[in-house]
Amino acid sequence: MVSLTSAARSPRLRRLWQRIGPWRVFAVIAGGLLFTPILVTLFSWLNPDHEVWRHLADTLLPEILRNTAILIFGVGSAVMVLGVGLAWLTAVCEFPGRRFFDWALMLPLAVPAYVLAFVFIGFFEYAGPLQTGLRELIGPGFELPSVRSAPGVVLVMALVFYPYVYMLTRTAFLAQGRGPLEAARIQGLSPWAAFFRVAVPMARPAIAAGTALALMETLADFGAVAIFNFETFTTAIYRAWFGFFSINAAAQLAAILLLIILAGLWVERRARGRARFSQGGTQHLERIQLRGWRRWAATAAAGTVLALGFVLPMIQLLIWASRRLEDLDSTYWSLIQNTLTLGASAAVLTVLIALLLAYARRVQPDRLTQRAVTAATLGYALPGAVLAVGIMLALTWLDHLVASLVGPWGGLGTTFLAGSIFALILAYVVRFMAVAYGAVDSSLERVRPVLRDAARSLGAGDREVIRRIYVPMLAPGLLTALLLVGVDVMKEMPATLLLRPFGWDTLAVRIYEFTTEGVWERAAVPAITLVGVGLLPVILLVRGTIRGH
């Protein structure tokens, strides 16, 4: 009998293996595995839970659909107004404080939405410091409108997610220069007409991409809407899973949310059409000097957004945290350890797979490999709750299959994968693969193919080429990807809340537990920690902004 080793070394099998391509095989396997939760979620409709769905249709579903529409139109409109307006002011106009606001307006991106949500409620609610102080000043009958409302949710989401639109649109405005605006003025257009009819249409791809990112994050959010008691698909998924104990109903709700997100991405791409981002970099331009009240109005507008989105929340968190210093005990440091462990483990694994996928796409750039890489990076468009449901269903099925094969003597239960840390790490990898892939792939573009070809001509194999050429040159991009993924993992709430094994609480989970009980001060210490961690990737963006001047 021919051994497996000798068969593997036979020329015929070796030629077949080379024709198939090991990197193509890796890309297809990785893309298939990372795309599986999406398929499992969609196929959950093959077995609907009729009783639970009747209850949802009579009680929650109309409210969920209405609230989702409110978030899509409210947050979408708000982030476009804030992001485009502030980008225009800092990129094209000159006013007091412009250089400071140019980078400082990105700081709200470091604040998780659920952190800003509980700070807003704690600060603006009836018993909060603002209304308490105003009643002492004006009179006992004074009362502001309740912050626990649809406008309150929209405001919080807009303040957290407008930087996506701001960053991309600002870059687009800088790339345009003054030429198109001057040409429009020569044709007799007013400054406002030139802005709306020339600058904004030219920046439409950036505006659409930034708004799409903001809306994906909005639909994926669980913590903020849960704190506001604002029912959406993510809160309904959690309720169906842990309230009705029906993971099938949770999966079917997740499938509806998934279809909404995919439809939104399709609409965004159709709206952009053939438009593409400018690749020419920023151009030198002579800024518009704002005069009179307009210059101070621009400063006030930028300062108000920054104050509401970052400065006031940080001050309130520091005040609350100073009253709870006793919370810095062994339990808190255990949460830090769990959070860092999960962040580091998921980041290393995600970046490693992203590196291999990016390399496979260059070594064998055929259509199959391209589609496999695309499938592997679709997870960022999915809410953590959707991924958690899909992964739980897939791993539960695999657990039962393995348990039935090995039998009772195998010593395996029916949740040895679904209830393990592996499920949680897998959710992180799928969710943030696109983040890692984007950073790695952009760095890989800088490696000239001639270096790879020269190394191969000297007899170096694929592994040696990666180790001795790619890794040293990719080190800055790899470190950036590790940082971005690690921070995103540490801030991720819904996937962690739904999939974490017993004893694996994190800072995000502890914030959720405290905020559901309404103890805002106790949530301040872990929140301050997460905001501090979230500042790291924002600092990278700020450094890039400063270089762009």
Disulfide bonds with the S-S distance in Angstrom:
none
